[in-house]
Amino acid sequence: MPPMTFVDIHYHRPPDRRTVFHQRLVHRTPDVLVTLMEETPLDRPVRVGGATVLEAGASVVWFTFPGAWHDIGRFHTRDGRFTGWYANVLTPVRFLDDTTWETTDLFLDVFLEPAGAVHLLDADELAEAEARGDVTAAQAAAAREEADRLVGLARSDAWPPPVVDRWPLERARAAADG
């Protein structure tokens, strides 16, 4: 893979928010694609359980699993401190070509702290989106099933998968540099 490969991830958040994330692709196998977002664009910090787990300008190593109903981010603060693992529950990523991907956010998120506490996030947002008709009942059911599965795996120390720990921020940056 050339050292300067980037991907554009077209991310839809119902009903009408669309964002394109431009990230460095640092590793690709048939089972996982690892990307580096060196500086996360955020309007406000992501907080879980009262703690800041991601802030504007911080780096995230993202893991996309073809066919999966989630992705995983290794979250950090701006100073590089690892804060935990974050799964976005979403539709399986569609690979339009090697460098253009798209997916739809299904609102639910799962956060696993390094000490082991597991948090299910944004269930209220999914319920509101379903009530408004922004997601179908089938999409909402799939999202809840996936989130419940991830929470169960995390609580039994079977999540995240080992590949996620093999790609800490330092390794992703080294791969990005080439």
C-alpha positions as CSV (number, residue, x, y, z in Angstrom):
1,M,0.0,0.0,0.0
2,P,1.4,3.4,-0.9
3,P,2.3,5.4,2.3
4,M,0.0,8.3,1.4
5,T,-3.3,6.4,0.9
6,F,-6.3,8.4,2.1
7,V,-10.0,7.4,2.3
8,D,-13.1,9.6,2.3
9,I,-15.8,8.2,4.6
10,H,-19.2,9.6,3.8
11,Y,-21.0,9.5,7.1
12,H,-24.8,10.1,7.2
13,R,-26.5,10.9,10.5
14,P,-30.3,10.9,10.0
15,P,-32.2,12.8,9.2
16,D,-30.0,15.1,7.1
17,R,-26.5,15.5,8.5
18,R,-23.7,14.4,6.1
19,T,-20.0,14.6,6.9
20,V,-17.0,13.4,4.9
21,F,-14.1,12.2,7.0
22,H,-10.7,12.3,5.2
23,Q,-8.5,9.7,7.0
24,R,-5.1,8.0,6.4
25,L,-5.4,4.3,5.6
26,V,-2.6,2.6,7.5
27,H,-3.5,-1.0,7.2
28,R,-5.8,-3.2,5.1
29,T,-6.7,-6.9,5.2
30,P,-9.9,-8.6,4.1
31,D,-11.1,-8.5,7.7
32,V,-10.2,-5.0,8.9
33,L,-9.2,-1.6,7.6
34,V,-7.3,0.7,10.0
35,T,-7.4,4.4,9.5
36,L,-5.9,7.3,11.4
37,M,-7.7,10.5,12.0
38,E,-4.9,12.7,13.2
39,E,-7.0,15.7,14.4
40,T,-10.6,15.0,15.2
41,P,-13.0,17.9,14.2
42,L,-15.4,18.3,17.1
43,D,-17.7,21.1,18.2
44,R,-17.5,19.9,21.8
45,P,-15.7,17.2,23.7
46,V,-17.1,13.7,23.9
47,R,-17.8,12.9,27.5
48,V,-18.7,9.6,29.1
49,G,-19.4,9.2,32.8
50,G,-18.3,12.8,33.4
51,A,-14.9,12.3,31.9
52,T,-13.6,13.7,28.6
53,V,-12.8,10.8,26.3
54,L,-12.2,12.7,23.0
55,E,-11.6,16.4,22.3
56,A,-11.2,18.5,19.3
57,G,-7.8,18.0,17.7
58,A,-7.2,14.6,19.3
59,S,-6.2,11.6,17.4
60,V,-8.3,8.4,16.8
61,V,-7.3,5.1,15.3
62,W,-10.4,3.7,13.6
63,F,-11.1,0.1,12.7
64,T,-13.6,-0.8,10.0
65,F,-14.8,-4.4,9.7
66,P,-16.4,-5.2,6.3
67,G,-20.0,-6.4,6.9
68,A,-20.1,-5.4,10.6
69,W,-22.8,-3.2,12.1
70,H,-20.2,-1.1,14.0
71,D,-16.7,0.4,13.8
72,I,-14.3,0.9,16.6
73,G,-12.2,3.9,17.6
74,R,-9.2,4.0,20.0
75,F,-9.9,7.4,21.6
76,H,-7.4,9.8,23.0
77,T,-7.1,13.3,24.4
78,R,-5.1,16.0,22.6
79,D,-2.0,15.1,24.6
80,G,-2.2,11.5,23.3
81,R,-3.5,9.9,26.5
82,F,-5.5,6.8,25.6
83,T,-9.1,7.0,27.1
84,G,-10.8,3.8,25.8
85,W,-12.6,2.0,23.0
86,Y,-15.6,3.5,21.3
87,A,-17.9,1.7,18.9
88,N,-20.3,3.5,16.6
89,V,-23.3,1.3,15.8
90,L,-23.9,1.9,12.1
91,T,-25.0,0.3,8.8
92,P,-22.2,-1.9,7.3
93,V,-19.8,0.3,5.4
94,R,-20.3,0.3,1.7
95,F,-17.1,0.4,-0.2
96,L,-17.8,2.5,-3.3
97,D,-14.2,2.1,-4.4
98,D,-10.9,1.6,-2.7
99,T,-10.9,5.2,-1.3
100,T,-14.6,6.1,-1.0
101,W,-16.8,4.6,1.7
102,E,-20.2,5.3,3.0
103,T,-22.3,4.4,6.1
104,T,-25.2,5.6,8.1
105,D,-25.0,6.2,11.9
106,L,-27.6,4.4,13.9
107,F,-27.1,6.6,17.0
108,L,-26.1,4.0,19.6
109,D,-22.5,3.9,20.8
110,V,-20.7,1.6,23.2
111,F,-17.7,2.9,25.2
112,L,-15.3,0.7,27.1
113,E,-13.0,2.3,29.7
114,P,-9.5,0.9,30.1
115,A,-10.5,-0.1,33.7
116,G,-13.4,-2.2,32.3
117,A,-16.5,-0.1,32.8
118,V,-18.9,-0.4,29.8
119,H,-21.3,2.3,28.8
120,L,-24.2,2.2,26.3
121,L,-24.7,5.7,24.9
122,D,-27.4,7.6,23.1
123,A,-30.3,5.1,23.5
124,D,-32.6,8.1,23.8
125,E,-31.4,9.5,20.5
126,L,-32.2,6.3,18.7
127,A,-35.7,6.2,20.3
128,E,-36.3,9.8,19.1
129,A,-35.0,9.1,15.6
130,E,-37.2,6.0,15.4
131,A,-40.3,7.9,16.6
132,R,-39.6,10.6,14.0
133,G,-39.2,8.0,11.2
134,D,-35.6,9.0,10.6
135,V,-34.6,5.3,11.0
136,T,-36.9,2.3,10.3
137,A,-38.1,-0.1,13.0
138,A,-35.8,-2.7,11.4
139,Q,-32.8,-0.5,11.5
140,A,-33.5,0.4,15.1
141,A,-33.9,-3.3,16.1
142,A,-30.6,-4.1,14.3
143,A,-28.9,-1.3,16.1
144,R,-30.2,-2.4,19.5
145,E,-29.2,-6.0,18.8
146,E,-25.7,-5.0,17.8
147,A,-25.2,-2.7,20.8
148,D,-26.4,-5.4,23.2
149,R,-24.1,-7.9,21.6
150,L,-21.1,-5.5,22.0
151,V,-22.0,-4.7,25.6
152,G,-22.2,-8.4,26.4
153,L,-18.9,-9.2,24.8
154,A,-17.2,-6.3,26.6
155,R,-18.5,-7.4,29.9
156,S,-17.1,-10.8,29.3
157,D,-13.7,-9.5,28.3
158,A,-14.2,-10.7,24.7
159,W,-14.4,-7.2,23.1
160,P,-12.7,-5.4,21.4
161,P,-11.1,-7.9,19.1
162,P,-7.3,-8.4,19.5
163,V,-6.5,-6.5,16.3
164,V,-7.6,-3.3,18.0
165,D,-4.9,-3.6,20.6
166,R,-2.3,-4.4,18.0
167,W,-2.8,-0.9,16.5
168,P,-2.1,1.7,19.2
169,L,-1.7,5.3,18.2
170,E,2.1,5.1,18.0
171,R,2.0,2.2,15.5
172,A,-0.7,3.9,13.4
173,R,1.4,7.1,13.2
174,A,4.5,5.1,12.3
175,A,2.6,3.4,9.5
176,A,1.2,6.7,8.3
177,D,4.7,8.1,8.1
178,G,5.7,5.3,6.0
